[in-house]
Amino acid sequence: MNGHIPIRLSRIKYKEEARKLLFKYAEAAKKMIDSRNATPDSRKVVKWNAEDTMNWLRRDHSASKEDYMDRLDHLRKQCGPHVAAVAKDSVEGICTKIYHISAEYVRRIHQTHQALLKDCNVSDPEAAEVQDRLVYCYPVRLALPSPAQPRVELHFENDIACLRYKGEMVKVNRSYFAKLELLYRYSCIDDPRFQKFLSRVWCLIKRYQVMFGAGVNEGTGLQGALPVPVFEALNKQFGVTFECFASPLNSYFKQFCSAFPDTDGFFGSRGPFLNFSPASGSFEANPPFSEELMDAMVTHFEKLLEKSSEPLSFIIFVPEWRDPLTPALHRMETSAFRRHQMSVPAFEHEYRSGSQHICKKEEMYYKAVHGTVVIFLQNAAGFAKWEPTPERVQELLAAYQVCRRALGSPGPSSAPTTPTPASAGGSGDKDSIAAKTAPERSASLDTSPASQDNNSSSSSPVEKTTPPPETASV
Ligand SMILES: C[S@@+](CC[C@H](N)C(=O)[O-])C[C@H]1O[C@@H](n2cnc3c(N)ncnc32)[C@H](O)[C@@H]1O
């Protein structure tokens, strides 16, 4: 992206695309300088360059993709500083406005929160002390006792659970509703009789609905998950028992980190990954494809691996973006902890839909349009325990093949999968939540990797962690 004019400038494949971008950039620069308070000099430079480019585009039909990209580069250098200067004021104005609106919302939420606590006779405790010690990994818990919850009604429409609160309905497929029940049973300690379960499910689904956005399929790209056979292979071959990036809706394991500790903690979340400091264990990470988050994730991996002498292993799945190379991928490829890496080519593997909890069967899997790089970062003890030997790596790759065979390969439309945790059931895997919600296994999934070398059984189902401040105080 370009800083001041939002046009994608990398990963351009075709000449026509480059030509269109150049035109768009010239047009946007001209419009921007015309519509804002620019100095006469800035206006002159930008207008001259933009018009010169447009004339060149009208005249020249034989240019190559490289010619267009060179010209775009030149235009950006000429116009960029002037456009950035005029954009600065309005961007800062917009940001300031957003900041003030957000601060006002935070103030109102805080006020409502305090009023609710007062109504329910719950007093705000002193900030809990942060303890820096090793503990077994547990879900995030709220420091305050939860007051009585408002009534949420549940009914089923065919295979869909519908939860209604004050006339507002949220929906989730029946089998995912059952999965949430199971996660709640495992993780929630303050509600053994499930009296707050429905309202907590309602809040959870509502939160993710808001995060997804209002448009059709909006936001689902950030929630795509690895196929179930791949998770099974990770567990069997490398003792993986934990997802670093997940939600209660898309998690395969019952232990995971997620973005929203307040709503997800009741369902097993250990909070946001960057606040989570495991000392040992075997982890899978399929982060949202945000370059900044992936970069911060690598910094966190490195810090954790440096600090711990207990077995610690991360198996990471990121898009193979090389044009330009993303900082996260570059840093992992050159990391001292990198033990192995492999690529799964574009269009030869699938992801599970980001809306797996509510989508139709035939929409459950989609083909990846980018390659996926799988990287193993391990400290010495982690390498000794979960070494990516050729045989284990082969099993992992074979799991991707299993998915393709089971899905009938040509693509999402022909995928005869069962979009439920029920069909996702593993082969007796004690750490997967899928296995626990599986009354039956889908006949179409051949999910038993050849090797039964299950070193996960020797690993603890819970990982040792140093509780982050959030864990101690919420
Ligand atoms: C690509 S999906 C991963 C799906 C699946 N759990 C997997 O590992 O294949 C990324 C998930 O990370 C969650 N997420 C976003 N920010 C996070 C954070 N800071 N810590 C943990 N999870 C986060 C998203 O809500 C989303 O559910």
The ligand as a Tripos MOL2 file, in Angstrom:
@<TRIPOS>MOLECULE
LIG
   27    29     1     0     0
SMALL
NO_CHARGES

@<TRIPOS>ATOM
      1 C1         -6.6020  -17.6220   10.7220 C.3       1 LIG1
      2 S1         -7.6320  -17.8120   12.1050 S.3       1 LIG1
      3 C2         -7.0170  -19.3080   12.8200 C.3       1 LIG1
      4 C3         -8.0510  -20.4210   12.7610 C.3       1 LIG1
      5 C4         -7.6750  -21.6960   13.4730 C.3       1 LIG1
      6 N1         -7.7310  -21.5430   14.8920 N.3       1 LIG1
      7 C5         -6.3140  -22.2010   13.0300 C.2       1 LIG1
      8 O1         -5.3780  -22.1420   13.8250 O.co2     1 LIG1
      9 O2         -6.2070  -22.6800   11.8930 O.co2     1 LIG1
     10 C6         -6.9500  -16.5760   13.1760 C.3       1 LIG1
     11 C7         -7.7170  -16.4070   14.4800 C.3       1 LIG1
     12 O3         -6.9590  -15.5770   15.3500 O.3       1 LIG1
     13 C8         -7.8360  -14.7760   16.0940 C.3       1 LIG1
     14 N2         -7.0680  -13.6380   16.6350 N.ar      1 LIG1
     15 C9         -7.0110  -12.3560   16.2130 C.ar      1 LIG1
     16 N3         -6.1650  -11.6520   16.9800 N.ar      1 LIG1
     17 C10        -5.6790  -12.5060   17.9160 C.ar      1 LIG1
     18 C11        -4.7710  -12.3730   18.9870 C.ar      1 LIG1
     19 N4         -4.1780  -11.2060   19.2600 N.pl3     1 LIG1
     20 N5         -4.4820  -13.4580   19.7290 N.ar      1 LIG1
     21 C12        -5.0620  -14.6410   19.4730 C.ar      1 LIG1
     22 N6         -5.9580  -14.8300   18.4660 N.ar      1 LIG1
     23 C13        -6.2450  -13.7740   17.6980 C.ar      1 LIG1
     24 C14        -8.8990  -14.4020   15.0800 C.3       1 LIG1
     25 O4        -10.0870  -13.9310   15.7050 O.3       1 LIG1
     26 C15        -9.0710  -15.7270   14.3480 C.3       1 LIG1
     27 O5        -10.0580  -16.5150   14.9740 O.3       1 LIG1
@<TRIPOS>BOND
     1     1     2 1
     2     2     3 1
     3     2    10 1
     4     3     4 1
     5     4     5 1
     6     5     6 1
     7     5     7 1
     8     7     8 2
     9     7     9 1
    10    10    11 1
    11    11    12 1
    12    11    26 1
    13    12    13 1
    14    13    14 1
    15    13    24 1
    16    14    15 ar
    17    14    23 ar
    18    15    16 ar
    19    16    17 ar
    20    17    18 ar
    21    17    23 ar
    22    18    19 1
    23    18    20 ar
    24    20    21 ar
    25    21    22 ar
    26    22    23 ar
    27    24    25 1
    28    24    26 1
    29    26    27 1
@<TRIPOS>SUBSTRUCTURE
     1 LIG1         1 GROUP 0 **** ****
